[in-house]
Amino acid sequence: MTLRKRIDVHQHVVPPFWADALPVHGGDPSGWNSPVWSPQSAIDFMDSQRIATGVLSLTAPSVQGWAGQEKRDMARRVNEYTAGLVAKHPDRFGNFATLPLPDIEGVILEIEYAFETLKVDGVVLLTNYHGQYLGDVVFEPLWAELDRRCAVVFVHPGKPAILTIEGIPGPIVDYPFDTTRAAVQLVLNGVLSRHENVRIILSHAGGFLPYASHRFAELASAVRTDVPAPAEILQLFRRFYFDTALSSGPAALPSLMAFAGAGNVLYGSDFPYAPASVGASFTAKLDAYEGLPDAGHALVDYGNALSLFPRLVSPRALAATC
């Protein structure tokens, strides 16, 4: 098999101070436990899967359990911690900055610090904040600032405002649902149309967006007069990037590739919240997929990511400018 140097756009950082403080700040309402993690364990996993670089993000529930200045402070601390890992291992790690949403004033300040001082590779957003989804008008100043910076935005699911099913933690079923919900709202509420410079990566192959895209496009235009025609809605859906984390099985990949094409798909592992054995299993499924030529596999493994993160091509390159 051809040696591949992957770029993992869906890999999580677990700062010890954040994990220690999380239980007294609401814990993880999805029912998933914080895994044991260290920078070395991440590097060991990457080496086992031929991953050159992992772009780190803080997963749900992020800093939602904190409030006021404490929320801003925790987001800053997480971002500085992750930036320190990038400084120590610039070829192995990247950094999606955490933002103290829905505190818009704090968010704008943190974006400025993250991009201009920490030189982050992008930002991570949850699909919803206390039940408000990313296409809500309250988040328009956030999207305007990210658009101004031509930012790469990694959208990670959070727990939707519904009860989890007993015995089935949110990441198993609810997270793909919430990603789909956020993506459809972003398109139908015009966020993608208004902010064409933002590049958005949807976790876990976009939930079931590719599979049900035609359903959404046809029905939306049938019941709303303020949305584009179905064909344009589908084109907007195809502007998203989709990662393969937990989504490269033989049933999912054909639908994803038929909808998005190899040029908008990125490798993702979900380590360490997906155990190393699970990440390795899905990587093996991706490698075994015969629906792509070697050039297509190369795009998914690293080529598409290099176009989004020029720093990984050249240490002197920074985020793209508008």
N, C-alpha and C positions, 0 to 999 in steps of 0.2 A: 504494500500500500504506500502511496506517495506520502512523504513526510509533510505535515502541515503545521504551520505556525499560526495558531489561532489567536484572535482577539476576542476576549470574553466581555461583552457589554452588560451582562447581567450577573454580577458577582457582588456579594455584600460584605461590607465591613461591619464588625461587631466591636466597637470600642469598649473596653472593659468598664470604664466609668459610666457609660450609657447603659450597658447591660445590668450593672449593679444597681443603678438608680431606677430602672424601668419598673420593677415590681411595686415601688411606692408611688409611682406616677401612673397608675392605672393598668400596668402590665400590658400584655398583648391580648386585646379582646377577641382576636381571631381563634384563640385556643392553641396557638403554636408556641413552642418553647424556644428561647434563645439558645442556639447551639454553642458548644465549646469551639472557640476560634482563636487563632493567632496569625500574625503575618506569615510565620514560617509554615503553618498548616496550609495556608492559602497557596504559598509558593510550591509546596510539596504536591498539592492537588493539581496545580497548573502544570507542573513538570510531568505528572502522570498522564495528562491529557494533551500534551504538546501545546499548551496555551502560552503564548509569549507574554501577553499582557492581560490583566483583569482590571476593568474600569469599575472601581468600587462605589457602592451606594449604600446608604443607610435604608434599611427596609422598613415596612410598616411595623408598628404604628409611628415610626419616626419620632418626632418630638411633640406629638399631640397631647401627651399627658402633662406637659409642662404648660405654664401660663405666664403671660406678661414678659418681664425682663428675663425671667428664668428660661423661658422658651428661646428667646434670642440668644442667651448665653450658651445654652446647650447646643443649639445649631452651630454657633461659632466654634465651640469646643470640638464638636465632631468634625467640622470642616478643617480646622487646623490640625487635628490628629491625622486625618486622612492625607492632607497635604504633606505632612511630615513623612508618611510612608512613601508618597510619590517622590519626595526629595531624596529619600534614602535608596529607593529602588525605581528610578525614573523609567526604566524599560520594562518593569514588571507590573506596575500599578498605574491606574488613572484615577480620577476623582470626579464624581458627580456630586455637586454641592447640595447639602441639605438646607432647606429654607423654612423659616418659622411661620408658615401659613396657618391660619388665614390672616395673620398680622401683615397687611400690605406694606405699611410703612417700614416695619422691620425687614420685610422681604426685599424691598428695594435697596436698603442699606446693605443687606447681606450679599445680594447679587453684585453690588459694586465692589465690596471687599473680596468676594470669592473670585471674581474674574480679574480684577486689577491688581490685587495683592497676592492671592494664592495661585493665580493662573490655572484655575480649574478647567476641566475638559467639557463641562456642561453642568446641568442641574438635574436632580431627581425630584419628581412631583408624585404625590399620591393621587389616585383616581378621584377621591373625595375627601373633604375635610368637614367633619361633623355633618355629613349628609349633603354638603354643597359640592357639586361636581365641577370639573375644571372649565367647562364651557359656560358657567354662570357669569353673569355680567359683573359680579363683584371682583372677579379675577382679571378683568380687562387690563388694569394697569400692569399686572404681572406679565401678561402676554405682550403688551406693548414694549416693555423693557427687554424681554427676551428676544423679541423680533428685532429691536434696535441693535442687539448684540449678535444677531445671527446664531443664537444659541442652539446647542444640541440638548434636547429635553428627553430624559428617560422617565416614562410614565409607569409607575409601579402600582399594582392594585393595593387598596386598603380594604378593610372590612366594610361592606355596605351596611346601611342602617336597618338591618334585619337580624333576627336571631339566627345563630348558627344551628344546624341540624345536630341533634345529640349524637355524639360519636364521630362527627365528621367536621374537623376543624376547617375554618374558613379557607385556607390556602388550597384545599383539595377541590372544592366546588365553587365557593363564593368569589374567589379572586378572579378567575376567568370571566365570570359574569360581570364583575365590577369594571374590569378593563373594557369589556364590550360596551357597557353603559357609558363610560366616560368618552370613549372614542366616537360613538355615534353622536353624543351631545356636542362634542367639539366641532364636528362637521355641520350638523344641522343648525347650530347656533352661530355659525359663520366664523369661528375662531381661525380655522385654517385658511379661509378665504381672505381674512383681514390681515393675517400675519404670515406672509409667504416665506419669510426668511428663517422661520423656526423649523428645525428638523426634529421630528418627534418619533421616538422609538417606543413601541408598545410592547410590554412584557408578554411572555408566553404566547407568542404568535398572534397577539391581539385578541386573546380569548376566543370567542367564536365569531369575530367580525368577518374574517375571510369566508367562512362557511356560510354565513347568513347575510352576506353583504347585499345581494340582490333583493332579499326580503326587505331589508331596512330601506333601501333606496326606493323601491316601488311603493311601499306603504307610506313612507314619510311624505312623498310628493302627493299622495292621494288624500292625506288628511291635513296637510299644512300648505298654506299659500305663500309662506315666506322662505321656502327652501328651493334649491335648484331642481332642475329636471333629474330624473333617475340616472341618466348617463353621466351627468356632471357630479352627482353625489358619489357615484362609483369611482370617478377619477379622483375626487378628493380623498376617499378612503384609501386609494392606492398611493397617496402621498406619504402615508405613514411608513415607517420602518417597523419591522417585526423581528423580535429575537426568538431563538429556538429553544429557550429554556423550558424543559419539561414538555416540549412540543414537537419533537422530531421523530415521533413514531410513524409507522407506515400508514396509518389512517389519516394523520394530520398533515404530513408533508405534501402529499399531492394536492390537497385543497389550497394550502398556503402558497405553493409555487404556482398553481394555476391562477391564483388571484393576484399575488404580489410580484411574481417573477423573482429570479435569483438576485436581481440588482437591489432589492429592498429588504433582504433578509440578512440577519446578523447572528452570529453564534452567541449563545448564552448558556450558562450552566446552572445558575441559581445556587451556587455554593456559598456558604455552608448550610443554608436553610434546606436545600436539597442535599442529603448526605452524599459523600463522595461516590458511593456505589451507585446511587441513582443518577448522579451527573454523568458518571462513566457509562452507564447503560444507555442514556439518551444520546451521548456522543457517539457511541458505537452504532446506534440506529441511524444517526445522521450520516456517518461514514458509509454505511451499507446501502444508503438510498441510491438507487440506480437511475432515478429520474433526472439526474443532473450530470453533465459531463464534468471532467476534472476542472475545467475553467469555472464552471458554476459552483462547484464545491469551494474553489479558491476564493470566489467572491464572498460566499457566506462565511467562510472561516476567517478571512482577514481583509479581503480587498475592499468590501463595502465600508468596513470600519475605518480603514486608512483614509478614505475620502471624507469621513466625518471628523476624524481626529488627526489633523496634520502634524501635531506634535510627535506622534508615533512614527511618522515618516522621517522627520528631521527634528532633532532636539531644539533647533532654533525656530522652528515653526510654531506659531501660536494659533489660537482659535481663528477660524475664518472671519474676515471682516466683511461688512456689507458694502 
